[in-house]
Amino acid sequence: MAFGRSRRRGGDPGVSVDGKHVVITGGGSGVGAEMAEVMAHAGAKVTIMGRREAPLKQVAKQHKFIGWVTCDVTDGEGVKDAFRQARGLNGPVDVVIANAGAAESVPFAKMTADDLTAMLSVNLMGVVNTWQAALPDMKSNDWGRMIAVASTAGLKGYPYVSGYVAAKHGVVGLTRALALELGASGITVNAICPGFIETPLLERSIQNIVDKTGMSPEQAAKSLYKNNPQKRFIQTDEVAGTALWLCSDAARSVNGHTLTLSGGEI
């Protein structure tokens, strides 16, 4: 006997964002750009946000349903204004993906207060600002999907990036707390926690290792994915596909969860 309000039959997973407004921060490159295209091709009206206009325009050219607004996620009032502009483009927000982030490497003993503040500002407060700006629309609609692109660094430690790790652990805690707070609202809150993703940002990290250690690029790459049992980097389409599934009806009970994309590392 089923006591739920509805149940899908057959094999239909209910993966559809058709007609929904999806806002993605950090949408000008890498994972954000991939998610924008995947969501748009699935029928969503997409607004991407980022600090630089040129990359946003380039991504927006890939699909007629992708619009863009410049935004620095560390600026709370600026984020609110960006969401007002996004509503002007595509209406109330149904799905928000807090994807903007940054990582800086520094030994803990040399980390300054400014270094830590910078990591917390973009990686944690950026999520807070983004989710708070989207929440009123979702409450009005009694439905919503709040997604953070966190990291395996939100679930375990990594050396020389303690500020980044602390911020991503904060995102995981925020996700779990907000999922409980909004549990009866029709809104789900989840975090995707990938391992190292093959993006231009990763290429810069590999080059940094090469410059500091004298390793070859191949050796540096292997040092990063050595803990992944599949011995490879995560691809952007894997993150985008996971986000799309979280928007589906099949994922309506997935709430407060951290979905690790790490080949079995975690």
ChimeraX commands (.cxc) that place a marker at each C-alpha (Angstrom):
marker #1 position 0.00,0.00,0.00 radius 0.5
marker #1 position 1.35,3.42,-0.95 radius 0.5
marker #1 position 0.56,6.48,1.15 radius 0.5
marker #1 position 2.40,9.07,-0.99 radius 0.5
marker #1 position 0.48,11.62,-3.00 radius 0.5
marker #1 position 1.67,10.25,-6.34 radius 0.5
marker #1 position 3.74,7.51,-7.84 radius 0.5
marker #1 position 5.16,7.15,-11.32 radius 0.5
marker #1 position 4.69,3.82,-13.05 radius 0.5
marker #1 position 6.78,2.16,-15.68 radius 0.5
marker #1 position 10.31,3.29,-16.43 radius 0.5
marker #1 position 9.72,7.03,-16.79 radius 0.5
marker #1 position 12.18,8.79,-14.48 radius 0.5
marker #1 position 10.42,12.12,-14.94 radius 0.5
marker #1 position 13.59,13.89,-16.06 radius 0.5
marker #1 position 12.22,17.17,-17.31 radius 0.5
marker #1 position 13.06,20.81,-16.79 radius 0.5
marker #1 position 10.95,21.76,-19.79 radius 0.5
marker #1 position 9.76,25.35,-19.39 radius 0.5
marker #1 position 11.45,25.80,-16.01 radius 0.5
marker #1 position 13.79,28.69,-15.25 radius 0.5
marker #1 position 17.24,27.46,-14.22 radius 0.5
marker #1 position 19.84,29.88,-12.83 radius 0.5
marker #1 position 23.47,28.76,-12.83 radius 0.5
marker #1 position 26.31,30.74,-11.24 radius 0.5
marker #1 position 29.83,30.33,-12.55 radius 0.5
marker #1 position 28.19,29.70,-15.90 radius 0.5
marker #1 position 30.88,31.10,-18.17 radius 0.5
marker #1 position 33.13,28.05,-18.41 radius 0.5
marker #1 position 33.73,24.46,-17.34 radius 0.5
marker #1 position 30.98,22.74,-15.39 radius 0.5
marker #1 position 28.70,25.78,-15.40 radius 0.5
marker #1 position 28.80,26.09,-19.18 radius 0.5
marker #1 position 28.16,22.36,-19.60 radius 0.5
marker #1 position 25.18,22.48,-17.25 radius 0.5
marker #1 position 23.74,25.48,-19.08 radius 0.5
marker #1 position 23.80,23.63,-22.41 radius 0.5
marker #1 position 22.39,20.41,-20.94 radius 0.5
marker #1 position 19.54,22.23,-19.23 radius 0.5
marker #1 position 18.74,24.32,-22.31 radius 0.5
marker #1 position 18.68,21.26,-24.57 radius 0.5
marker #1 position 16.28,19.65,-22.05 radius 0.5
marker #1 position 13.88,22.56,-22.58 radius 0.5
marker #1 position 14.75,24.87,-19.68 radius 0.5
marker #1 position 15.03,28.63,-19.81 radius 0.5
marker #1 position 18.54,29.20,-18.50 radius 0.5
marker #1 position 20.19,32.25,-16.99 radius 0.5
marker #1 position 23.93,31.98,-16.44 radius 0.5
marker #1 position 25.79,34.31,-14.10 radius 0.5
marker #1 position 29.46,35.15,-13.74 radius 0.5
marker #1 position 31.84,38.03,-13.20 radius 0.5
marker #1 position 33.08,38.35,-16.80 radius 0.5
marker #1 position 30.78,39.31,-19.65 radius 0.5
marker #1 position 32.73,37.81,-22.57 radius 0.5
marker #1 position 32.64,34.13,-21.45 radius 0.5
marker #1 position 28.95,34.41,-20.57 radius 0.5
marker #1 position 28.15,35.75,-24.04 radius 0.5
marker #1 position 30.12,32.93,-25.62 radius 0.5
marker #1 position 28.16,30.28,-23.72 radius 0.5
marker #1 position 24.85,32.02,-24.43 radius 0.5
marker #1 position 25.55,31.74,-28.16 radius 0.5
marker #1 position 25.34,27.96,-27.88 radius 0.5
marker #1 position 21.57,27.89,-27.39 radius 0.5
marker #1 position 18.70,30.32,-27.89 radius 0.5
marker #1 position 17.31,29.61,-24.40 radius 0.5
marker #1 position 20.47,30.68,-22.54 radius 0.5
marker #1 position 20.55,34.23,-21.22 radius 0.5
marker #1 position 23.20,35.86,-19.06 radius 0.5
marker #1 position 23.69,38.40,-16.27 radius 0.5
marker #1 position 27.02,39.55,-14.79 radius 0.5
marker #1 position 27.30,38.90,-11.08 radius 0.5
marker #1 position 29.88,38.51,-8.32 radius 0.5
marker #1 position 28.45,35.95,-5.90 radius 0.5
marker #1 position 30.38,37.42,-2.97 radius 0.5
marker #1 position 28.31,40.63,-3.25 radius 0.5
marker #1 position 24.96,39.93,-1.60 radius 0.5
marker #1 position 23.19,43.02,-2.91 radius 0.5
marker #1 position 24.68,42.47,-6.34 radius 0.5
marker #1 position 23.33,38.92,-6.36 radius 0.5
marker #1 position 19.84,40.15,-5.48 radius 0.5
marker #1 position 19.98,42.62,-8.36 radius 0.5
marker #1 position 21.23,39.91,-10.74 radius 0.5
marker #1 position 18.28,37.71,-9.82 radius 0.5
marker #1 position 15.91,40.60,-10.47 radius 0.5
marker #1 position 17.41,40.87,-13.94 radius 0.5
marker #1 position 17.15,37.10,-14.40 radius 0.5
marker #1 position 13.44,37.21,-13.57 radius 0.5
marker #1 position 13.05,39.92,-16.16 radius 0.5
marker #1 position 14.58,37.58,-18.73 radius 0.5
marker #1 position 12.95,34.27,-17.85 radius 0.5
marker #1 position 10.42,34.70,-15.03 radius 0.5
marker #1 position 10.42,33.21,-11.52 radius 0.5
marker #1 position 13.30,30.91,-10.64 radius 0.5
marker #1 position 12.54,27.19,-10.39 radius 0.5
marker #1 position 16.03,25.72,-10.13 radius 0.5
marker #1 position 19.19,27.34,-8.80 radius 0.5
marker #1 position 22.66,25.81,-9.14 radius 0.5
marker #1 position 25.35,27.46,-7.03 radius 0.5
marker #1 position 28.39,26.50,-9.07 radius 0.5
marker #1 position 30.74,29.49,-8.74 radius 0.5
marker #1 position 33.88,28.72,-6.80 radius 0.5
marker #1 position 37.63,29.11,-6.56 radius 0.5
marker #1 position 40.56,27.30,-4.99 radius 0.5
marker #1 position 43.90,28.66,-3.83 radius 0.5
marker #1 position 46.78,26.54,-2.60 radius 0.5
marker #1 position 48.77,27.69,0.43 radius 0.5
marker #1 position 50.29,25.83,3.41 radius 0.5
marker #1 position 48.19,26.32,6.54 radius 0.5
marker #1 position 51.11,27.92,8.43 radius 0.5
marker #1 position 51.32,30.63,5.76 radius 0.5
marker #1 position 47.57,31.12,5.27 radius 0.5
marker #1 position 46.46,34.64,6.19 radius 0.5
marker #1 position 43.09,35.82,7.41 radius 0.5
marker #1 position 42.56,37.37,3.98 radius 0.5
marker #1 position 43.34,34.05,2.29 radius 0.5
marker #1 position 40.73,32.26,4.41 radius 0.5
marker #1 position 38.17,35.01,4.00 radius 0.5
marker #1 position 38.56,34.86,0.22 radius 0.5
marker #1 position 37.87,31.11,0.18 radius 0.5
marker #1 position 34.87,31.40,2.48 radius 0.5
marker #1 position 33.47,34.38,0.57 radius 0.5
marker #1 position 33.25,32.77,-2.83 radius 0.5
marker #1 position 32.80,29.09,-1.93 radius 0.5
marker #1 position 30.43,29.38,1.05 radius 0.5
marker #1 position 28.91,32.86,1.19 radius 0.5
marker #1 position 28.52,32.69,-2.58 radius 0.5
marker #1 position 26.19,29.71,-2.11 radius 0.5
marker #1 position 24.32,31.46,0.71 radius 0.5
marker #1 position 23.80,34.62,-1.35 radius 0.5
marker #1 position 22.70,32.66,-4.42 radius 0.5
marker #1 position 20.26,30.39,-2.59 radius 0.5
marker #1 position 18.74,33.23,-0.57 radius 0.5
marker #1 position 18.07,35.20,-3.75 radius 0.5
marker #1 position 16.29,32.24,-5.38 radius 0.5
marker #1 position 14.30,31.01,-2.37 radius 0.5
marker #1 position 11.30,33.42,-2.45 radius 0.5
marker #1 position 10.23,32.26,-5.94 radius 0.5
marker #1 position 10.43,28.61,-4.93 radius 0.5
marker #1 position 8.42,29.16,-1.77 radius 0.5
marker #1 position 5.75,30.94,-3.80 radius 0.5
marker #1 position 5.60,28.01,-6.24 radius 0.5
marker #1 position 5.76,25.27,-3.56 radius 0.5
marker #1 position 8.45,23.64,-5.69 radius 0.5
marker #1 position 12.12,24.13,-6.30 radius 0.5
marker #1 position 15.53,22.57,-6.68 radius 0.5
marker #1 position 18.52,24.07,-4.86 radius 0.5
marker #1 position 21.81,22.51,-5.90 radius 0.5
marker #1 position 25.38,23.32,-4.89 radius 0.5
marker #1 position 28.39,22.09,-6.81 radius 0.5
marker #1 position 30.63,21.37,-3.85 radius 0.5
marker #1 position 33.57,18.94,-3.95 radius 0.5
marker #1 position 34.96,15.81,-2.37 radius 0.5
marker #1 position 36.83,18.46,-0.37 radius 0.5
marker #1 position 33.52,18.95,1.44 radius 0.5
marker #1 position 33.71,15.35,2.69 radius 0.5
marker #1 position 37.43,14.76,3.30 radius 0.5
marker #1 position 40.64,16.70,3.76 radius 0.5
marker #1 position 43.26,17.67,1.20 radius 0.5
marker #1 position 46.64,19.20,2.09 radius 0.5
marker #1 position 47.59,22.79,1.23 radius 0.5
marker #1 position 44.00,23.87,0.54 radius 0.5
marker #1 position 42.66,24.05,4.09 radius 0.5
marker #1 position 40.68,27.23,3.44 radius 0.5
marker #1 position 38.97,25.68,0.42 radius 0.5
marker #1 position 38.28,22.46,2.33 radius 0.5
marker #1 position 36.79,24.40,5.25 radius 0.5
marker #1 position 34.51,26.33,2.89 radius 0.5
marker #1 position 33.30,23.22,1.06 radius 0.5
marker #1 position 32.62,21.44,4.36 radius 0.5
marker #1 position 30.52,24.50,5.20 radius 0.5
marker #1 position 28.54,24.06,1.98 radius 0.5
marker #1 position 27.78,20.44,2.88 radius 0.5
marker #1 position 26.62,21.47,6.35 radius 0.5
marker #1 position 24.50,24.26,4.90 radius 0.5
marker #1 position 22.91,21.81,2.45 radius 0.5
marker #1 position 21.96,19.36,5.18 radius 0.5
marker #1 position 20.55,22.03,7.49 radius 0.5
marker #1 position 18.52,23.78,4.79 radius 0.5
marker #1 position 17.13,20.48,3.51 radius 0.5
marker #1 position 15.59,19.89,6.94 radius 0.5
marker #1 position 14.36,23.47,7.23 radius 0.5
marker #1 position 12.60,23.29,3.85 radius 0.5
marker #1 position 11.63,19.62,3.98 radius 0.5
marker #1 position 7.86,20.14,3.80 radius 0.5
marker #1 position 8.00,22.97,1.26 radius 0.5
marker #1 position 8.32,21.05,-2.02 radius 0.5
marker #1 position 11.91,22.30,-2.33 radius 0.5
marker #1 position 14.86,19.92,-2.24 radius 0.5
marker #1 position 18.42,20.95,-1.35 radius 0.5
marker #1 position 21.39,18.86,-2.43 radius 0.5
marker #1 position 25.13,19.08,-3.07 radius 0.5
marker #1 position 27.09,17.44,-5.86 radius 0.5
marker #1 position 30.60,16.55,-4.71 radius 0.5
marker #1 position 32.89,15.75,-7.64 radius 0.5
marker #1 position 36.51,14.78,-7.45 radius 0.5
marker #1 position 38.98,16.58,-9.71 radius 0.5
marker #1 position 37.11,17.70,-12.84 radius 0.5
marker #1 position 38.86,18.06,-16.19 radius 0.5
marker #1 position 38.45,21.79,-16.85 radius 0.5
marker #1 position 40.72,24.77,-17.63 radius 0.5
marker #1 position 40.93,25.35,-13.85 radius 0.5
marker #1 position 42.38,21.86,-13.42 radius 0.5
marker #1 position 44.89,22.53,-16.19 radius 0.5
marker #1 position 46.15,25.54,-14.21 radius 0.5
marker #1 position 46.45,23.39,-11.09 radius 0.5
marker #1 position 48.49,20.82,-12.98 radius 0.5
marker #1 position 50.76,23.52,-14.36 radius 0.5
marker #1 position 51.22,24.89,-10.85 radius 0.5
marker #1 position 52.38,21.46,-9.67 radius 0.5
marker #1 position 54.74,21.20,-12.63 radius 0.5
marker #1 position 56.23,24.62,-11.87 radius 0.5
marker #1 position 56.72,23.90,-8.17 radius 0.5
marker #1 position 57.88,20.27,-8.28 radius 0.5
marker #1 position 59.47,19.72,-11.69 radius 0.5
marker #1 position 57.06,16.87,-12.42 radius 0.5
marker #1 position 55.93,16.28,-15.97 radius 0.5
marker #1 position 52.29,17.21,-16.73 radius 0.5
marker #1 position 51.45,13.48,-16.90 radius 0.5
marker #1 position 53.01,12.85,-13.48 radius 0.5
marker #1 position 51.23,15.86,-12.01 radius 0.5
marker #1 position 47.88,14.68,-13.39 radius 0.5
marker #1 position 48.39,11.19,-11.94 radius 0.5
marker #1 position 49.21,12.69,-8.55 radius 0.5
marker #1 position 45.78,14.33,-8.53 radius 0.5
marker #1 position 43.65,11.37,-9.60 radius 0.5
marker #1 position 45.68,8.65,-7.86 radius 0.5
marker #1 position 42.99,8.18,-5.18 radius 0.5
marker #1 position 40.23,7.70,-7.77 radius 0.5
marker #1 position 39.81,3.92,-8.21 radius 0.5
marker #1 position 38.91,4.53,-11.87 radius 0.5
marker #1 position 42.22,6.39,-12.34 radius 0.5
marker #1 position 40.74,9.28,-14.27 radius 0.5
marker #1 position 39.37,12.79,-13.90 radius 0.5
marker #1 position 35.66,13.49,-13.64 radius 0.5
marker #1 position 34.10,14.95,-16.80 radius 0.5
marker #1 position 31.83,17.99,-16.94 radius 0.5
marker #1 position 28.98,16.04,-18.56 radius 0.5
marker #1 position 28.85,13.76,-15.51 radius 0.5
marker #1 position 28.21,16.71,-13.22 radius 0.5
marker #1 position 25.65,18.21,-15.60 radius 0.5
marker #1 position 23.81,14.92,-15.92 radius 0.5
marker #1 position 23.65,14.56,-12.15 radius 0.5
marker #1 position 22.21,18.06,-11.81 radius 0.5
marker #1 position 19.58,17.29,-14.44 radius 0.5
marker #1 position 18.56,14.12,-12.60 radius 0.5
marker #1 position 18.24,16.03,-9.31 radius 0.5
marker #1 position 15.66,18.23,-11.05 radius 0.5
marker #1 position 13.57,15.22,-12.00 radius 0.5
marker #1 position 10.50,13.81,-10.32 radius 0.5
marker #1 position 12.43,10.60,-9.76 radius 0.5
marker #1 position 14.72,12.53,-7.38 radius 0.5
marker #1 position 11.93,14.15,-5.37 radius 0.5
marker #1 position 12.94,12.24,-2.21 radius 0.5
marker #1 position 16.64,13.02,-2.61 radius 0.5
marker #1 position 17.08,15.81,-0.08 radius 0.5
marker #1 position 20.02,16.91,2.05 radius 0.5
marker #1 position 22.22,14.53,0.12 radius 0.5
marker #1 position 25.83,14.75,-1.05 radius 0.5
marker #1 position 26.21,12.94,-4.35 radius 0.5
marker #1 position 29.86,12.05,-4.79 radius 0.5
marker #1 position 31.25,11.75,-8.29 radius 0.5
marker #1 position 34.64,10.31,-7.51 radius 0.5
marker #1 position 34.91,6.87,-9.08 radius 0.5
marker #1 position 34.58,5.28,-5.65 radius 0.5
marker #1 position 37.15,7.44,-3.80 radius 0.5
marker #1 position 34.39,8.36,-1.34 radius 0.5
marker link #1:1,2 radius 0.2
marker link #1:2,3 radius 0.2
marker link #1:3,4 radius 0.2
marker link #1:4,5 radius 0.2
marker link #1:5,6 radius 0.2
marker link #1:6,7 radius 0.2
marker link #1:7,8 radius 0.2
marker link #1:8,9 radius 0.2
marker link #1:9,10 radius 0.2
marker link #1:10,11 radius 0.2
marker link #1:11,12 radius 0.2
marker link #1:12,13 radius 0.2
marker link #1:13,14 radius 0.2
marker link #1:14,15 radius 0.2
marker link #1:15,16 radius 0.2
marker link #1:16,17 radius 0.2
marker link #1:17,18 radius 0.2
marker link #1:18,19 radius 0.2
marker link #1:19,20 radius 0.2
marker link #1:20,21 radius 0.2
marker link #1:21,22 radius 0.2
marker link #1:22,23 radius 0.2
marker link #1:23,24 radius 0.2
marker link #1:24,25 radius 0.2
marker link #1:25,26 radius 0.2
marker link #1:26,27 radius 0.2
marker link #1:27,28 radius 0.2
marker link #1:28,29 radius 0.2
marker link #1:29,30 radius 0.2
marker link #1:30,31 radius 0.2
marker link #1:31,32 radius 0.2
marker link #1:32,33 radius 0.2
marker link #1:33,34 radius 0.2
marker link #1:34,35 radius 0.2
marker link #1:35,36 radius 0.2
marker link #1:36,37 radius 0.2
marker link #1:37,38 radius 0.2
marker link #1:38,39 radius 0.2
marker link #1:39,40 radius 0.2
marker link #1:40,41 radius 0.2
marker link #1:41,42 radius 0.2
marker link #1:42,43 radius 0.2
marker link #1:43,44 radius 0.2
marker link #1:44,45 radius 0.2
marker link #1:45,46 radius 0.2
marker link #1:46,47 radius 0.2
marker link #1:47,48 radius 0.2
marker link #1:48,49 radius 0.2
marker link #1:49,50 radius 0.2
marker link #1:50,51 radius 0.2
marker link #1:51,52 radius 0.2
marker link #1:52,53 radius 0.2
marker link #1:53,54 radius 0.2
marker link #1:54,55 radius 0.2
marker link #1:55,56 radius 0.2
marker link #1:56,57 radius 0.2
marker link #1:57,58 radius 0.2
marker link #1:58,59 radius 0.2
marker link #1:59,60 radius 0.2
marker link #1:60,61 radius 0.2
marker link #1:61,62 radius 0.2
marker link #1:62,63 radius 0.2
marker link #1:63,64 radius 0.2
marker link #1:64,65 radius 0.2
marker link #1:65,66 radius 0.2
marker link #1:66,67 radius 0.2
marker link #1:67,68 radius 0.2
marker link #1:68,69 radius 0.2
marker link #1:69,70 radius 0.2
marker link #1:70,71 radius 0.2
marker link #1:71,72 radius 0.2
marker link #1:72,73 radius 0.2
marker link #1:73,74 radius 0.2
marker link #1:74,75 radius 0.2
marker link #1:75,76 radius 0.2
marker link #1:76,77 radius 0.2
marker link #1:77,78 radius 0.2
marker link #1:78,79 radius 0.2
marker link #1:79,80 radius 0.2
marker link #1:80,81 radius 0.2
marker link #1:81,82 radius 0.2
marker link #1:82,83 radius 0.2
marker link #1:83,84 radius 0.2
marker link #1:84,85 radius 0.2
marker link #1:85,86 radius 0.2
marker link #1:86,87 radius 0.2
marker link #1:87,88 radius 0.2
marker link #1:88,89 radius 0.2
marker link #1:89,90 radius 0.2
marker link #1:90,91 radius 0.2
marker link #1:91,92 radius 0.2
marker link #1:92,93 radius 0.2
marker link #1:93,94 radius 0.2
marker link #1:94,95 radius 0.2
marker link #1:95,96 radius 0.2
marker link #1:96,97 radius 0.2
marker link #1:97,98 radius 0.2
marker link #1:98,99 radius 0.2
marker link #1:99,100 radius 0.2
marker link #1:100,101 radius 0.2
marker link #1:101,102 radius 0.2
marker link #1:102,103 radius 0.2
marker link #1:103,104 radius 0.2
marker link #1:104,105 radius 0.2
marker link #1:105,106 radius 0.2
marker link #1:106,107 radius 0.2
marker link #1:107,108 radius 0.2
marker link #1:108,109 radius 0.2
marker link #1:109,110 radius 0.2
marker link #1:110,111 radius 0.2
marker link #1:111,112 radius 0.2
marker link #1:112,113 radius 0.2
marker link #1:113,114 radius 0.2
marker link #1:114,115 radius 0.2
marker link #1:115,116 radius 0.2
marker link #1:116,117 radius 0.2
marker link #1:117,118 radius 0.2
marker link #1:118,119 radius 0.2
marker link #1:119,120 radius 0.2
marker link #1:120,121 radius 0.2
marker link #1:121,122 radius 0.2
marker link #1:122,123 radius 0.2
marker link #1:123,124 radius 0.2
marker link #1:124,125 radius 0.2
marker link #1:125,126 radius 0.2
marker link #1:126,127 radius 0.2
marker link #1:127,128 radius 0.2
marker link #1:128,129 radius 0.2
marker link #1:129,130 radius 0.2
marker link #1:130,131 radius 0.2
marker link #1:131,132 radius 0.2
marker link #1:132,133 radius 0.2
marker link #1:133,134 radius 0.2
marker link #1:134,135 radius 0.2
marker link #1:135,136 radius 0.2
marker link #1:136,137 radius 0.2
marker link #1:137,138 radius 0.2
marker link #1:138,139 radius 0.2
marker link #1:139,140 radius 0.2
marker link #1:140,141 radius 0.2
marker link #1:141,142 radius 0.2
marker link #1:142,143 radius 0.2
marker link #1:143,144 radius 0.2
marker link #1:144,145 radius 0.2
marker link #1:145,146 radius 0.2
marker link #1:146,147 radius 0.2
marker link #1:147,148 radius 0.2
marker link #1:148,149 radius 0.2
marker link #1:149,150 radius 0.2
marker link #1:150,151 radius 0.2
marker link #1:151,152 radius 0.2
marker link #1:152,153 radius 0.2
marker link #1:153,154 radius 0.2
marker link #1:154,155 radius 0.2
marker link #1:155,156 radius 0.2
marker link #1:156,157 radius 0.2
marker link #1:157,158 radius 0.2
marker link #1:158,159 radius 0.2
marker link #1:159,160 radius 0.2
marker link #1:160,161 radius 0.2
marker link #1:161,162 radius 0.2
marker link #1:162,163 radius 0.2
marker link #1:163,164 radius 0.2
marker link #1:164,165 radius 0.2
marker link #1:165,166 radius 0.2
marker link #1:166,167 radius 0.2
marker link #1:167,168 radius 0.2
marker link #1:168,169 radius 0.2
marker link #1:169,170 radius 0.2
marker link #1:170,171 radius 0.2
marker link #1:171,172 radius 0.2
marker link #1:172,173 radius 0.2
marker link #1:173,174 radius 0.2
marker link #1:174,175 radius 0.2
marker link #1:175,176 radius 0.2
marker link #1:176,177 radius 0.2
marker link #1:177,178 radius 0.2
marker link #1:178,179 radius 0.2
marker link #1:179,180 radius 0.2
marker link #1:180,181 radius 0.2
marker link #1:181,182 radius 0.2
marker link #1:182,183 radius 0.2
marker link #1:183,184 radius 0.2
marker link #1:184,185 radius 0.2
marker link #1:185,186 radius 0.2
marker link #1:186,187 radius 0.2
marker link #1:187,188 radius 0.2
marker link #1:188,189 radius 0.2
marker link #1:189,190 radius 0.2
marker link #1:190,191 radius 0.2
marker link #1:191,192 radius 0.2
marker link #1:192,193 radius 0.2
marker link #1:193,194 radius 0.2
marker link #1:194,195 radius 0.2
marker link #1:195,196 radius 0.2
marker link #1:196,197 radius 0.2
marker link #1:197,198 radius 0.2
marker link #1:198,199 radius 0.2
marker link #1:199,200 radius 0.2
marker link #1:200,201 radius 0.2
marker link #1:201,202 radius 0.2
marker link #1:202,203 radius 0.2
marker link #1:203,204 radius 0.2
marker link #1:204,205 radius 0.2
marker link #1:205,206 radius 0.2
marker link #1:206,207 radius 0.2
marker link #1:207,208 radius 0.2
marker link #1:208,209 radius 0.2
marker link #1:209,210 radius 0.2
marker link #1:210,211 radius 0.2
marker link #1:211,212 radius 0.2
marker link #1:212,213 radius 0.2
marker link #1:213,214 radius 0.2
marker link #1:214,215 radius 0.2
marker link #1:215,216 radius 0.2
marker link #1:216,217 radius 0.2
marker link #1:217,218 radius 0.2
marker link #1:218,219 radius 0.2
marker link #1:219,220 radius 0.2
marker link #1:220,221 radius 0.2
marker link #1:221,222 radius 0.2
marker link #1:222,223 radius 0.2
marker link #1:223,224 radius 0.2
marker link #1:224,225 radius 0.2
marker link #1:225,226 radius 0.2
marker link #1:226,227 radius 0.2
marker link #1:227,228 radius 0.2
marker link #1:228,229 radius 0.2
marker link #1:229,230 radius 0.2
marker link #1:230,231 radius 0.2
marker link #1:231,232 radius 0.2
marker link #1:232,233 radius 0.2
marker link #1:233,234 radius 0.2
marker link #1:234,235 radius 0.2
marker link #1:235,236 radius 0.2
marker link #1:236,237 radius 0.2
marker link #1:237,238 radius 0.2
marker link #1:238,239 radius 0.2
marker link #1:239,240 radius 0.2
marker link #1:240,241 radius 0.2
marker link #1:241,242 radius 0.2
marker link #1:242,243 radius 0.2
marker link #1:243,244 radius 0.2
marker link #1:244,245 radius 0.2
marker link #1:245,246 radius 0.2
marker link #1:246,247 radius 0.2
marker link #1:247,248 radius 0.2
marker link #1:248,249 radius 0.2
marker link #1:249,250 radius 0.2
marker link #1:250,251 radius 0.2
marker link #1:251,252 radius 0.2
marker link #1:252,253 radius 0.2
marker link #1:253,254 radius 0.2
marker link #1:254,255 radius 0.2
marker link #1:255,256 radius 0.2
marker link #1:256,257 radius 0.2
marker link #1:257,258 radius 0.2
marker link #1:258,259 radius 0.2
marker link #1:259,260 radius 0.2
marker link #1:260,261 radius 0.2
marker link #1:261,262 radius 0.2
marker link #1:262,263 radius 0.2
marker link #1:263,264 radius 0.2
marker link #1:264,265 radius 0.2
marker link #1:265,266 radius 0.2
view
